[in-house]
Amino acid sequence: MNILKFIETFTDDSLMARTGSRRDSFNQFGNMGRNLALASIPFGLSAMANKALAKDITVTPATPIGALQFALTLEYLENEFYAMALDSGVIPASENGGRDLKVFQQIADHEADHVKFLIAGLGGTMSPNFVAKPTFDFTVGGAFDPFHDYPTFLALAQAFEDTGVRAYKGQAANLISTPDLLTAALQIHSVEARHASEVRRLRGLKGWISNAERGAGMPAATQAVYDGEGVTMQAGYNTASLFGAAAGSEAYDEPLNTQQVVDIANLFIV
Amino acid sequence: MKNEVKIQEVNPSLDSRRSFLKLSGLTLVSAGLVLAGCSNNDDDNNMQDNTLPGIKNGVFDLGSGDFGVLTYAYALEQLEADFYTKVVNASNFNSTFNDIERQVLTDLYHHEVIHRDFFKAALTGALPDPSSQLLPSLAFNYGSMNFNSRNEVLATAKALEDTGVAAYNGAGKLIKSADYLLLAGKIVSVEARHASAIRSLINPNSKDFAGDDIVNTSTGLDVAKDPSKILPIAGGFITTKFTANYLP
């Protein structure tokens, strides 16, 4: 049920297609329906709501310590998101015969472990390299209700996991001089990818990203998470040559740089 | 440390078979092949970063440094690509697997063949003398594995994907070039997405997609292994002899 409900609720394309052709819908609603649909999308709210008060995180240095601090902030975000979701009861114990609850309990455990691991890696909470947890607002100023509306929770979970995969990848070069830290970051990176794959399947998608598509039911402005994923040239090799662009792009995940991830994370930091 | 993958046809005793199965995690594979030798040598004097891949003492060696790591990855991707090619071409593929399983396995076939051909192209373009330094196409043997058995195919796929993740995670620190490191990173997360998907097909109503057998329950870290730990696993299927004497 969740996918259909979610599509009806959030996707601008569906909002318009529901009453007929796209053109008819435009005629019927004019731009109003489209604007309303776009406005009710978390990643599109950066210029709205409480951002004037936001204590935004800033770009971390391109150093091993900076990479760990950056990773810790992302793990804080994921950890709090899943902990709040489990506390709220938004994940129906009956969903998929209990599968969803098992999945998110496991993911929550991992994110909590990652927070502890990274704090220890930075030298503990008294270390000058330690960074404190920001204050998160997963409702983005009240526009969203991920802890009462399960489809919204699922969509944000997919966005966070796919962002996490791209974010760690983008930090790899900053860790190349510290082999042990690089290895640990890679070991977290692949866990995030396992999570992303499973969350996507819970939402009825493939576990991998085709082209730069955010996937059915994802709010249009989550596109920031998927922009640039459609690359089909890797080190001069055309990955689309054998089986087409979708398969070629699926076979490689692309990085996000620090600024791109900070921009996404700051939407949820107040 | 020297790593040598030697595959010999033997009549596996119970003990050797058990150790092979334990090592590989391939509980359903009973290939008539065992790993005959992975010789360790404490003489690390030859652990240089500039040994190019190529024939050494009559056997192809993967070499060291970035070319060694890329050649190692090429060998693993050859195995994965060959395996899924056999899976999707098996006579009963359409009846063995349901729609969702066929979709997943066909996607994995595409992705792994793309990875294999990518490494071949990248190495051919980058190696100083690819005619002597490019790893040849390897030969494979899956023993008695039944490609028309859902359980056997999925169990082997799970082992291959988890092994791939551990291999890339362990090889990252051996890469000197940031560009090559990023390329490995682009691939390893897709291998992890695969592993998760296969694990979900095997046991959907569970936390196996990132199970406690593979993700450390106190650190939340996935597995990372050196080539010397990976090659004996992959070597169980690879019949072409090669060495990895210059990789840890």
Interface residues (C-beta under 8 A of the other chain):
Chain A: N96 G97 G98 R99 K102 V103 Q105 Q106 I107 D109 H110 E111 A112 D113 H114 K116 F117 V165 Y168 K169 A172 A173 I176 P179 D180 L182 T183 A184 L186 Q187 I188 H189 S190 V191 E192 A193 R194 H195 A196 S197 E198 R201 K206 G207 W208 Q234 A235 G236 Y237 T239 L242 F243 A247 G248 E250 A251 Y252 D253 E254 P255
Chain B: Q103 V104 D107 H110 H111 V113 I114 H115 D117 F118 A121 A122 G125 V165 Y168 N169 G170 G172 K173 I175 K176 A178 D179 L181 L182 L183 G185 K186 I187 V188 S189 V190 E191 A192 R193 H194 A195 S196 A197 S200 P204 N205 S206 K207 F209 A210 V215 N216 T217 S218 T219 G220 L221 D222 V223 A224
